[in-house]
Amino acid sequence: MISGTVSDYNNETLILLEKKYGDGIRLLHNAHDGNKVAVKKDIVTSNLKADIKIIIERPITYQGRTLTMTAGVKVYNND
């Protein structure tokens, strides 16, 4: 049984986003399998989607076996 993987992964992803962008990212909505965040305009670049994708595609290892966890990314401009 795997319990808590989704919420742990969401939490870890939010921590990594905060480490990279500081207060430039704010959590707007948290759900079991998704988070909605706001990004300050001054850090939005053409590479933002690629940068975030790198953050949320990473391996997890348990008992010597590795699996790459992946989450989808959608970036919207709300000018």
C-alpha distances in whole Angstrom, upper triangle without the diagonal:
4,6,10,10,13,15,15,16,19,20,20,22,24,25,26,28,30,31,32,34,35,36,37,33,32,29,30,27,24,21,17,18,21,24,28,30,34,35,39,41,43,40,39,40,40,37,35,33,32,32,29,27,28,26,23,22,21,19,16,16,13,14,17,16,17,16,18,17,20,21,24,27,30,33,36,39,40,44
4,7,7,9,11,11,12,15,16,17,18,21,22,22,25,26,27,29,30,31,32,33,29,29,26,27,24,21,18,15,15,18,21,24,26,30,32,35,38,39,36,35,37,36,34,31,29,29,28,25,24,24,22,19,19,18,16,13,13,11,14,16,15,15,13,15,14,16,17,21,24,27,30,32,36,37,40
4,6,8,9,9,11,13,14,15,17,19,20,21,23,25,26,28,29,29,30,31,28,26,23,25,22,18,16,12,13,16,19,22,25,28,30,34,36,38,35,34,36,36,34,31,29,29,28,25,24,24,22,19,20,19,18,15,15,14,16,19,17,17,16,17,15,17,18,21,23,26,29,31,35,35,39
4,6,5,6,8,10,10,12,14,15,16,18,20,21,22,24,26,26,27,27,24,23,20,21,18,15,13,10,11,14,16,19,21,25,27,30,33,34,31,31,33,33,31,28,26,27,25,22,22,22,19,17,18,17,16,14,15,14,17,20,18,17,16,16,14,16,15,19,21,23,26,28,32,32,36
4,6,5,6,9,10,10,12,14,15,16,18,20,21,22,24,25,26,26,23,22,19,21,19,15,14,10,10,13,15,18,20,24,25,29,31,33,30,29,30,31,28,25,23,24,23,20,19,19,17,14,14,14,13,10,12,12,15,17,16,14,12,13,10,12,12,16,18,21,24,27,30,31,34
4,5,5,6,9,10,10,12,14,15,16,18,20,21,22,23,24,24,21,20,17,18,15,12,10,7,6,9,11,15,17,21,23,26,29,30,27,27,28,28,26,23,21,22,21,17,17,18,15,12,13,14,14,12,15,15,19,20,18,16,14,13,10,11,10,13,15,18,21,23,27,28,31
4,5,5,6,9,10,11,12,14,15,17,18,20,21,21,22,22,19,18,14,16,13,10,9,6,7,9,10,14,16,19,21,25,28,29,26,26,28,29,26,23,22,23,21,18,18,19,16,13,15,15,16,14,17,17,20,22,21,19,17,16,13,13,12,15,17,19,21,23,26,27,30
4,5,5,6,9,10,11,12,14,15,17,18,20,20,21,22,19,18,16,18,16,12,12,10,10,12,12,16,17,21,22,25,28,29,26,26,28,29,26,23,22,22,20,17,17,17,14,12,14,13,14,11,14,14,18,19,18,16,15,14,12,13,13,16,17,20,22,25,28,29,32
4,5,5,6,9,10,10,12,14,15,16,18,19,20,21,17,17,15,17,15,12,12,10,9,10,11,14,15,19,20,23,26,27,24,24,25,25,23,20,18,19,17,14,14,14,11,9,10,10,11,10,13,14,18,19,17,15,13,12,8,9,9,13,14,17,19,22,25,26,30
4,6,5,6,9,10,11,12,14,15,16,17,18,18,15,14,11,13,12,9,9,8,8,7,7,11,12,15,17,20,23,24,22,21,23,24,21,18,17,18,17,13,13,14,11,9,12,12,14,13,17,18,22,23,21,18,16,14,11,11,9,12,13,15,17,19,22,23,26
4,5,5,6,9,10,11,12,14,15,15,16,17,14,13,11,14,13,10,11,11,11,10,10,13,13,16,17,20,23,24,22,22,24,25,23,20,19,20,18,14,15,16,12,11,14,14,15,14,17,18,22,23,22,20,18,17,13,14,13,15,15,18,19,22,24,25,28
4,5,5,6,9,10,11,12,14,14,16,17,14,15,13,16,16,13,14,14,13,13,12,15,14,17,18,21,23,24,21,21,23,24,21,18,18,18,16,13,14,13,10,9,12,11,12,11,15,16,20,21,20,17,16,14,12,12,12,15,15,18,19,22,25,26,29
4,5,5,6,9,10,11,12,13,15,15,12,13,11,14,14,12,13,13,12,11,10,12,11,14,15,18,20,21,18,18,19,20,18,15,14,14,12,9,10,10,7,6,9,10,12,13,16,18,22,22,21,18,16,14,11,11,9,12,12,15,16,19,21,22,25
4,5,5,6,9,10,10,11,12,12,9,9,8,11,12,10,13,13,13,11,9,10,9,12,12,15,18,19,16,17,19,21,18,15,15,16,14,10,13,13,9,9,13,14,16,16,20,21,25,26,24,22,20,17,15,14,12,14,13,15,15,18,20,21,23
4,5,5,6,9,10,10,11,13,11,11,11,14,15,13,16,16,16,14,12,14,12,15,15,17,20,20,17,18,20,22,20,17,17,18,15,12,14,14,10,11,14,14,16,16,19,21,24,25,24,21,20,18,16,16,15,17,16,18,18,21,23,24,26
4,5,5,6,9,9,12,13,11,13,13,16,17,16,18,18,17,15,13,15,13,15,14,16,19,19,16,17,18,20,17,14,15,14,11,9,12,11,7,9,12,11,14,15,18,20,24,24,23,20,19,16,14,14,14,16,15,17,17,20,22,23,25
4,5,5,6,7,10,9,7,9,10,14,15,14,17,18,17,14,12,12,10,11,10,13,15,15,12,13,15,17,14,11,12,13,10,8,11,11,7,9,12,13,17,18,21,23,27,27,26,23,21,18,16,15,13,14,13,15,14,17,18,20,22
4,5,5,5,7,8,7,8,10,13,15,15,18,19,19,16,13,14,11,12,11,12,16,15,13,14,17,19,17,14,15,16,13,11,14,14,11,13,16,16,19,20,23,25,29,29,28,25,24,21,19,18,17,18,16,18,17,19,20,21,22
4,6,6,9,10,10,12,14,17,19,18,21,22,21,19,17,17,14,15,14,15,18,17,14,16,17,20,17,15,16,16,13,12,15,14,11,13,16,16,18,19,22,24,28,27,27,24,23,21,19,19,18,20,18,20,19,21,22,24,25
4,6,9,9,9,12,14,18,19,19,22,23,22,19,17,17,14,14,12,13,15,14,11,13,14,16,14,11,13,13,10,9,13,11,9,12,15,15,18,20,23,26,29,28,28,24,23,21,19,18,17,18,16,18,17,19,20,22,23
4,6,5,6,10,12,15,18,18,21,23,22,19,16,15,12,11,9,9,12,11,8,10,12,15,13,11,13,14,11,10,14,14,11,14,17,18,21,23,26,29,32,32,31,28,26,23,21,20,18,19,16,17,15,17,17,19,20
4,5,7,9,12,15,18,18,21,23,23,20,17,16,13,12,10,10,13,12,10,13,15,19,17,14,17,18,14,13,17,17,14,16,20,20,23,24,27,30,33,33,32,29,28,25,23,22,21,21,19,20,18,20,20,20,21
4,5,7,10,13,16,17,21,23,23,20,16,15,11,10,9,8,12,11,10,13,16,19,18,15,18,19,16,15,19,19,17,18,22,23,26,27,30,32,36,36,35,32,30,28,25,24,22,22,19,20,18,19,18,18,19
4,7,10,13,16,17,21,23,22,19,16,14,10,8,6,5,8,8,7,9,12,16,15,12,15,17,14,13,17,18,15,17,21,22,26,27,30,33,36,36,35,32,30,27,25,23,21,20,17,17,15,15,15,15,16
4,7,9,12,14,17,19,19,15,12,10,6,6,5,6,10,11,9,10,13,16,15,12,13,16,13,11,15,16,14,15,18,20,23,24,28,30,34,34,33,29,27,24,22,20,18,17,14,14,13,14,14,14,16
4,6,9,11,15,17,17,14,10,9,5,5,7,9,12,14,12,13,17,19,19,15,16,19,16,14,17,19,16,16,20,22,25,25,29,31,34,35,34,31,28,26,23,21,18,18,16,15,14,15,15,15,17
4,6,7,11,14,14,11,7,6,4,7,9,12,15,17,16,16,19,21,20,16,17,19,17,14,17,19,16,15,19,21,24,24,27,29,33,33,32,29,27,24,21,19,16,16,15,15,14,15,16,16,18
4,7,10,14,14,11,8,5,5,7,10,13,16,18,17,17,20,22,22,18,18,21,20,16,19,21,19,18,21,23,26,26,30,31,35,36,34,31,29,26,23,21,18,17,15,14,14,14,15,14,17
4,7,10,11,8,6,5,7,10,13,16,19,21,20,19,23,24,23,19,19,22,21,17,19,21,19,17,21,23,25,25,28,30,33,34,32,30,27,25,21,20,16,16,15,14,15,15,17,16,19
4,7,8,6,5,7,9,12,15,18,21,24,22,21,24,25,24,20,19,22,21,17,18,20,18,16,19,21,23,22,25,26,30,31,29,27,24,22,19,18,14,15,15,15,16,17,20,19,22
4,6,5,6,9,12,15,18,22,24,27,25,24,26,27,26,22,21,23,22,18,19,21,19,16,19,21,22,22,25,25,29,30,28,26,23,22,18,17,14,14,15,16,17,19,21,21,25
4,6,8,12,14,18,21,24,27,29,27,26,28,29,27,24,22,24,23,19,19,21,19,16,18,19,20,19,22,22,26,27,25,23,21,19,16,15,13,14,16,17,19,21,24,24,28
4,7,11,14,17,20,23,26,28,25,24,26,26,24,21,19,20,20,17,16,18,16,13,15,17,18,18,21,21,25,26,24,21,18,17,13,12,9,11,12,14,17,19,22,23,26
4,7,10,14,16,20,22,24,22,21,22,23,21,18,16,18,18,14,14,17,15,12,15,17,19,19,22,23,27,28,26,23,20,18,14,12,9,9,10,11,13,15,19,19,23
4,6,10,13,16,19,21,19,18,20,21,20,16,15,17,17,13,14,16,14,12,15,17,20,20,24,25,29,30,27,25,22,19,16,14,11,11,10,11,12,14,16,17,20
4,7,10,14,16,18,17,16,18,19,19,15,14,17,16,13,14,17,15,14,17,20,23,23,27,28,32,33,31,28,25,22,19,16,13,12,10,10,10,11,13,13,17
4,7,10,13,15,13,13,16,17,17,13,13,16,15,12,14,16,14,14,17,20,23,24,27,29,33,33,32,28,26,23,20,17,14,13,11,10,10,10,12,12,15
4,7,9,12,11,10,14,16,16,12,13,16,15,13,16,18,16,16,20,22,26,27,30,33,36,36,35,31,29,26,23,20,17,16,13,12,10,10,10,10,12
4,6,8,7,7,11,13,13,10,11,14,13,11,15,17,15,16,19,22,25,27,30,33,37,36,35,31,29,26,23,21,18,17,13,12,9,10,10,10,12
4,6,6,7,10,14,14,11,14,17,15,14,18,19,18,19,23,25,28,30,33,36,40,39,38,34,32,29,27,24,22,20,17,16,12,12,11,11,11
4,5,5,8,12,13,11,14,16,15,15,18,20,19,21,24,26,30,32,35,38,42,41,40,36,34,30,28,26,23,21,18,16,12,11,9,10,9
4,6,8,12,13,11,15,17,15,16,19,20,19,22,24,26,30,32,36,38,42,41,40,36,34,31,29,27,25,23,19,18,15,15,13,13,13
4,6,10,10,8,12,13,11,12,16,16,16,18,21,23,26,28,32,35,38,38,36,33,31,27,26,23,21,20,17,16,13,14,12,14,14
4,7,8,6,9,11,10,11,14,16,15,17,20,22,26,28,32,35,38,38,36,32,30,26,25,22,20,18,14,13,10,10,9,12,12
4,5,5,8,10,9,11,14,15,16,18,19,22,26,28,32,35,39,37,36,32,30,26,25,22,20,18,15,14,11,12,11,14,14
4,6,7,8,10,12,13,14,16,18,19,22,25,28,32,35,38,37,35,31,29,25,24,21,20,17,14,13,10,12,11,15,15
4,6,5,6,9,10,11,13,15,16,18,22,25,28,32,35,33,32,28,26,22,21,18,17,16,13,13,11,13,13,17,18
4,5,5,6,8,10,11,12,14,17,21,23,27,30,34,33,31,27,25,21,20,17,15,14,10,10,8,11,11,15,16
4,5,5,6,9,10,11,12,15,19,22,25,28,32,31,29,25,22,19,17,14,12,10,7,7,6,10,12,15,17
4,6,5,6,9,10,11,14,17,20,24,27,30,29,27,23,21,17,16,13,12,11,9,10,10,13,15,19,20
4,5,5,7,9,10,13,16,19,23,26,29,28,26,22,21,17,16,14,13,13,10,12,11,15,16,19,21
4,5,5,6,9,11,15,17,21,24,28,27,25,21,19,15,14,11,10,10,7,10,9,13,15,18,20
4,5,5,6,9,13,16,19,23,26,25,23,19,16,13,11,8,8,8,6,10,10,14,17,20,22
4,6,5,7,11,14,17,21,24,23,21,17,15,12,11,9,10,11,10,13,14,18,20,23,25
4,6,7,11,13,16,20,23,22,21,17,15,12,11,9,9,11,10,14,14,18,20,22,25
4,6,10,11,15,18,22,21,19,15,13,10,8,6,6,8,8,12,14,17,20,22,25
4,7,10,13,17,20,19,16,13,10,7,6,5,7,9,10,14,16,20,23,25,28
4,7,10,13,17,16,14,10,8,5,6,7,10,12,14,18,19,23,26,28,31
4,7,10,13,12,10,6,5,4,6,9,12,15,17,21,23,27,29,32,35
4,7,10,10,8,6,5,6,7,10,13,17,19,23,25,28,31,33,36
4,7,6,5,4,6,9,10,14,17,20,23,26,29,32,35,37,40
4,5,5,7,9,11,12,16,19,23,25,29,31,35,38,40,43
4,6,8,11,14,16,20,23,26,29,33,35,38,42,43,46
4,7,10,13,16,19,22,26,28,32,34,38,41,43,46
4,7,10,13,16,20,23,26,29,32,36,39,41,44
4,7,9,13,16,20,22,26,28,32,35,37,40
4,6,10,13,16,19,23,25,29,32,35,38
4,6,10,13,16,19,22,26,29,31,34
4,7,10,13,17,19,23,26,28,32
4,7,10,13,16,20,23,25,28
4,7,10,13,16,20,22,25
4,7,10,13,17,19,22
4,7,10,13,16,19
4,7,10,12,16
4,7,10,13
4,6,9
4,6
4
